[in-house]
């Protein structure tokens, strides 16, 4: 039996299949994670764990070509982007190795009275990580690296279409020197994952994925009083209020929409343009989007590959067709061929249309005209999502004002694709409940123990 297979979205060919774990294998994995936590985690020093994470980073760099080929096969990522992801995963691991002592150091508290008090961090135990398909290495390392520094052990469930990359990454952790049970790849069913979350030996669960999956995992975690961290979807606004270089702003918008073939949770999806710039922006933006023709993701000059599967392309097609049927204007694109989808721009979308409230996960954007700053903020906040946001303005005071008013976990001013290991990533509303990257990631699953000495 298998739920795990590599189906190349560029060709539709099933290139590999992996057996789903048996219940016995799941029990062995949980037992090994528990044993590693009670043994290795408690006996190792922060410096020793940091050295293993640093070696893991080195192996990501050494094996970047192999990893990139796998990413392209599994989900259609362009090869240049796949190489960049392997490198970014290494950067993240190196960051946590460098920051390990600072992350884990005691935090003194100024107390009333005599004596001392500190907060001392320690691990919680084995964690279940449920990962998506769109960033097969980046999503894993931003969860695993800080938690291994803390001393938690990892049971990693990959997306069903990413068994090959998750197996290769598990080999990297093993070859880096992590002991048995510290990091394990678990090809589990949803029912097995629910049982793992309920297991008393498991301390918590982190999921990056859809709202539906997040709600299901949170329900099981809540029923079993387990800590849960959720990173879910987004429909990030790209707000243009003023610019002294319209062409550069347009290019930033295209880059932010087509990143990862349009399949990034924090990709710009709703383009909110002030009235005096709307016509010129939309004309240039639509032309630039149309230039990005989908092609073979293995070719070095490809800028847009397929979406992750033919089923994903079909879902996007249905959303676009429904929007047009409800009165939206299709400015460019809107059609698919297999898993390849034309870059698409919709205009004249109103609040009574389904697409106004949905996330478009693929190379499709919606453009909106607004009168002024207040209208832009109101429209940007009129969503159930609250992940990231982008603001373009030449007025620093306006940038500060708008950033404060936006209901989002992240605001990027006059820049896109600016994620970095030290910058926390996460959202509010239905976009999630946690933060990854930066020091905040290491605070999600940690015992902050008070030690008060009289």
C-alpha positions in Angstrom: 0.0 0.0 0.0 1.3 3.5 -0.8 0.0 7.1 -0.5 3.5 8.4 -1.4 4.6 8.7 -5.0 6.6 11.1 -7.2 4.4 12.2 -10.0 6.4 14.6 -12.3 3.9 17.4 -13.0 5.8 18.4 -16.1 5.3 15.0 -17.7 2.5 13.4 -15.7 4.8 10.3 -15.2 4.9 8.4 -11.9 8.6 8.2 -11.3 8.7 6.5 -7.9 6.4 5.1 -5.3 7.1 4.5 -1.6 5.4 2.2 0.8 3.4 3.8 3.6 4.6 2.8 7.1 2.9 0.0 8.9 1.6 0.6 12.4 4.5 -1.4 13.7 7.0 1.0 12.0 5.1 4.0 13.4 5.5 2.5 16.9 9.1 1.9 16.4 9.7 5.5 15.2 7.8 7.0 18.2 9.7 4.8 20.6 13.1 5.7 19.0 12.2 9.4 19.2 11.3 9.1 22.8 14.5 7.2 23.6 16.6 9.7 21.8 15.0 12.5 23.7 15.5 10.8 27.1 19.1 10.0 26.1 20.8 12.1 23.5 18.8 15.3 24.1 19.4 15.4 27.8 23.0 14.3 27.7 24.2 16.5 24.8 25.4 20.1 25.1 24.1 23.0 23.1 27.5 23.2 21.4 27.3 19.5 20.4 23.8 19.9 18.9 24.9 23.0 17.1 27.8 21.2 15.5 25.4 18.5 14.1 23.1 21.2 12.7 26.2 22.9 11.1 27.2 19.7 9.5 23.7 19.2 8.2 24.0 22.6 6.6 27.2 21.6 4.9 25.6 18.5 3.5 22.7 20.5 2.0 25.3 22.5 0.1 27.3 19.4 -1.0 24.2 17.7 -2.3 22.4 20.7 -3.7 22.5 19.4 -7.3 20.9 16.1 -6.3 18.3 17.8 -4.1 17.4 20.3 -6.9 16.8 17.5 -9.4 14.4 15.8 -6.9 12.5 19.0 -6.2 12.0 19.6 -9.9 10.7 16.0 -10.4 8.4 16.1 -7.4 6.6 19.5 -7.7 7.8 21.2 -10.9 10.0 23.9 -9.2 12.3 25.5 -11.7 15.8 24.2 -11.4 17.3 27.6 -10.5 14.7 28.0 -7.7 15.4 24.4 -6.6 19.1 25.1 -6.2 18.3 28.3 -4.4 16.1 26.4 -2.0 18.8 24.0 -1.1 21.2 26.9 -0.5 18.6 28.7 1.7 18.0 25.6 3.7 21.7 25.5 4.4 21.7 29.2 5.3 18.9 28.6 7.9 20.7 25.7 9.5 23.9 27.7 9.7 22.0 30.5 11.3 20.7 28.3 14.1 24.1 26.7 14.6 25.6 30.2 15.0 22.8 31.4 17.3 22.5 28.2 19.4 24.2 29.6 22.5 22.3 32.8 22.4 19.0 31.0 21.9 19.5 28.7 24.9 21.2 31.0 27.3 19.6 31.8 30.6 17.4 34.9 30.8 17.9 36.7 34.1 14.8 38.4 35.7 15.0 41.5 37.8 13.2 40.5 41.0 11.6 42.3 44.0 13.6 41.2 47.0 16.8 39.3 47.5 18.2 36.4 45.5 18.0 35.6 41.8 15.6 34.3 39.1 16.3 33.1 35.6 14.3 31.5 32.8 16.1 28.4 31.6 15.0 26.8 28.3 14.8 23.0 27.9 13.2 20.6 25.4 9.7 19.3 25.5 10.1 15.9 23.8 9.4 14.3 20.4 7.5 16.5 17.9 5.5 15.6 14.9 6.1 17.8 11.9 3.6 17.7 9.0 5.1 19.4 6.0 3.8 20.6 2.6 5.1 20.0 -0.9 5.8 23.5 -2.1 9.2 23.9 -0.4 10.5 20.4 0.3 13.8 21.4 2.1 13.1 25.0 3.4 9.9 24.0 5.2 11.6 21.1 6.9 14.7 22.9 8.1 12.9 25.9 9.5 11.0 23.5 11.7 13.7 21.0 12.5 16.8 23.1 13.0 15.7 25.3 15.9 14.0 22.3 17.6 17.0 20.1 17.3 19.1 23.0 18.8 16.6 23.0 21.7 16.9 19.3 22.1 13.5 18.1 20.8 13.4 15.1 18.5 11.6 15.1 15.2 9.1 12.8 13.5 8.8 14.3 10.1 5.7 13.5 7.9 6.3 14.8 4.3 3.7 15.6 1.8 2.5 12.5 -0.2 4.2 13.8 -3.4 7.5 14.4 -1.7 8.8 11.0 -0.5 12.0 11.1 -2.5 13.2 14.5 -1.2 12.2 13.7 2.4 14.1 10.5 2.2 17.2 12.3 0.8 16.9 14.9 3.6 16.6 12.3 6.3 19.8 10.8 5.0 21.5 14.2 5.4 20.5 14.3 9.0 21.7 10.8 9.6 25.0 11.5 7.7 25.5 14.7 9.7 25.8 12.5 12.8 22.4 12.8 14.5 21.8 9.6 16.6 19.0 7.1 15.9 15.7 8.6 16.7 16.7 12.3 16.7 15.3 12.9 13.2 13.1 10.4 11.4 11.2 10.4 8.1 7.7 9.0 8.7 5.5 8.0 5.7 2.3 7.9 7.7 -1.4 8.0 6.9 -3.6 10.7 8.4 -5.0 8.2 10.8 -1.5 7.2 11.9 -0.6 10.9 12.4 -3.7 11.4 14.6 -2.6 8.4 16.7 0.9 9.8 17.0 -0.3 13.2 18.1 -2.4 11.4 20.8 0.5 9.3 22.0 1.6 10.5 25.4 5.3 10.3 24.3 4.7 13.0 21.7 4.9 16.6 23.1 3.6 18.6 20.2 2.8 19.0 16.5 3.7 21.6 13.8 1.8 21.7 10.5 2.4 23.8 7.4 -0.4 23.4 5.0 -4.1 24.2 4.2 -6.7 25.6 6.5 -8.6 22.3 6.4 -5.5 20.3 7.4 -4.7 22.8 10.1 -8.2 22.6 11.6 -8.1 18.8 11.6 -4.7 18.7 13.3 -5.6 21.4 15.8 -8.7 19.4 16.8 -6.7 16.3 17.5 -4.0 18.2 19.4 -6.6 20.1 21.4 -8.4 16.9 22.4 -5.1 15.6 23.7 -3.8 18.8 25.2 -0.8 19.0 22.9 1.0 22.2 21.8 0.3 22.9 18.2 1.9 25.3 15.8 0.1 26.1 12.5 1.4 27.8 9.3 -1.5 28.0 6.9 -2.5 29.8 3.7 -2.4 33.5 2.7 -3.8 36.0 0.2 -1.2 38.7 0.7 -1.9 42.2 -0.5 0.6 44.1 -2.7 -0.2 47.8 -2.1 1.1 50.5 -4.4 0.5 54.0 -3.1 3.4 55.9 -4.8 6.6 55.1 -6.6 9.5 56.8 -8.3 10.2 53.8 -10.5 7.0 52.2 -11.8 8.9 49.6 -13.9 10.8 48.4 -10.9 7.6 48.2 -8.8 5.9 46.3 -11.5 8.8 43.8 -11.7 8.7 43.4 -8.0 5.0 42.6 -8.3 5.6 40.0 -11.0 8.5 38.4 -9.0 6.3 38.3 -5.9 3.4 36.6 -7.7 5.4 34.1 -9.8 7.8 33.0 -7.1 7.8 29.2 -6.8 5.5 29.0 -9.9 2.9 31.1 -7.9 2.8 28.5 -5.1 4.1 30.4 -2.0 1.8 31.0 0.9 3.2 34.5 1.3 3.3 35.3 -2.4 1.6 38.5 -3.4 -1.9 37.6 -4.7 -4.1 40.8 -4.4 -2.6 43.9 -6.1 -4.2 47.0 -4.7 -3.2 50.1 -6.7 -4.0 53.7 -6.0 -6.2 55.3 -8.6 -3.6 57.6 -10.3 -1.2 54.7 -10.8 -3.7 51.9 -11.6 -4.0 52.1 -15.4 -0.2 52.4 -16.0 0.6 49.7 -13.4 -2.0 47.2 -14.7 -0.9 47.7 -18.3 2.7 47.0 -17.5 2.0 44.3 -15.0 -0.3 42.4 -17.3 2.3 42.6 -20.1 5.1 41.3 -17.9 3.0 38.5 -16.5 2.1 37.4 -20.1 5.8 37.3 -21.0 6.4 34.5 -18.5 5.5 31.5 -20.6 5.4 28.1 -18.8 8.1 25.7 -19.9 10.3 22.8 -18.9 11.4 23.4 -15.3 14.7 21.6 -15.9 15.9 24.2 -18.4 18.2 26.8 -16.8 16.4 29.8 -18.5 12.9 28.7 -17.4 11.2 31.3 -15.2 7.8 29.5 -14.8 7.3 25.8 -14.5 4.1 23.8 -14.0 2.0 23.9 -10.8 2.4 20.9 -8.5 0.0 18.6 -10.2 -2.7 18.4 -12.9 -5.3 18.3 -10.1 -3.9 21.6 -8.7 -4.0 23.1 -12.2 -7.6 21.9 -12.6 -8.6 23.5 -9.2 -7.0 26.8 -10.3 -8.8 26.6 -13.7 -12.1 26.2 -11.9 -11.5 29.2 -9.7 -10.6 31.4 -12.7 -13.6 30.2 -14.8 -15.9 30.8 -11.9 -14.6 34.3 -11.4 -15.1 35.1 -15.1 -18.6 33.6 -15.0 -19.4 35.8 -12.0 -18.3 39.0 -13.9 -14.6 39.3 -13.4 -12.5 40.5 -16.4 -9.7 38.3 -17.6 -6.8 40.5 -18.7 -4.4 37.7 -19.7 -4.0 34.0 -19.3 -6.6 31.8 -17.7 -5.9 28.5 -19.4 -3.9 25.4 -18.6 -2.3 22.6 -20.5 -1.8 19.6 -18.2 -0.2 21.0 -15.1 1.2 24.1 -16.9 -0.9 27.2 -16.3 -0.7 30.5 -18.1 0.1 33.6 -16.0 -3.3 35.1 -15.3 -4.5 38.5 -14.3 -8.1 39.2 -13.2 -9.7 42.6 -12.8 -13.2 44.0 -11.8 -13.4 41.5 -8.9 -16.1 42.4 -6.4 -16.8 41.3 -2.9 -19.8 39.1 -3.9 -17.5 36.9 -6.1 -16.0 33.7 -4.6 -12.5 34.6 -5.8 -12.5 37.8 -3.7 -12.3 35.5 -0.6 -10.1 32.7 -1.9 -6.4 32.0 -2.2 -5.2 31.5 -5.7 -2.4 29.0 -5.5 -0.7 29.3 -8.8 0.4 32.0 -11.2 -2.8 34.1 -11.0 -3.3 37.6 -9.6 -6.2 39.9 -9.0 -5.9 43.7 -9.5 -7.9 46.3 -7.6 -8.3 50.1 -8.0 -8.6 52.1 -4.8 -9.0 55.8 -4.2 -6.5 56.4 -1.5 -4.5 55.0 1.5 -7.5 54.4 3.6 -9.3 52.5 0.9 -6.2 50.4 0.3 -5.9 49.4 3.9 -9.6 48.6 4.2 -9.4 46.3 1.2 -6.2 44.7 2.3 -7.6 43.8 5.7 -10.9 42.6 4.2 -9.8 38.9 4.2 -9.8 35.9 6.5 -6.1 35.6 5.9 -3.3 37.5 7.6 0.1 36.2 6.6 2.2 38.7 4.8 1.8 42.0 3.0 3.8 44.4 0.7 3.6 48.2 0.7 5.2 50.4 -2.0 5.4 54.1 -1.2 8.0 56.9 -1.4 6.7 58.4 1.8 8.4 57.0 4.9 5.7 58.3 7.3 3.0 56.7 5.1 4.9 53.4 5.1 5.0 53.4 8.9 1.4 54.3 9.2 0.2 51.7 6.8 2.4 49.0 8.3 0.9 49.6 11.7 -2.7 49.4 10.3 -2.3 46.2 8.2 -3.7 43.0 9.8 -0.8 40.7 9.0 2.0 38.8 10.6 4.6 40.4 8.2 4.9 43.7 6.3 7.6 44.3 3.7 8.0 47.9 2.6 9.4 48.5 -0.9 10.8 45.0 -1.2 9.8 41.4 -2.1 11.4 38.0 -1.7 13.3 39.3 1.3 12.9 36.4 3.6 16.0 35.7 5.7 16.9 33.2 8.4 16.8 35.8 11.2 13.4 37.2 10.2 10.4 35.5 11.9 7.8 34.1 9.5 4.1 33.6 10.4 0.6 35.1 10.3 -2.6 35.8 12.2 -6.3 35.1 11.5 -6.7 31.9 9.5 -3.1 32.1 8.3 -1.7 30.4 11.4 -0.8 30.5 15.1 3.0 30.3 15.2 6.3 31.8 14.1 9.1 30.1 12.3 12.6 31.4 11.6 14.5 33.8 13.8 14.8 33.3 17.6 11.0 33.1 17.9 11.0 29.7 16.2 13.0 28.2 19.0 10.3 29.4 21.5 7.4 27.4 20.0 8.2 24.1 21.6 10.3 24.8 24.7 10.0 24.6 28.5 10.7 28.1 29.8 11.5 27.0 33.3 11.7 29.5 36.1 14.5 29.0 38.6 14.1 31.2 41.7 16.9 31.2 44.3 16.4 32.9 47.6 
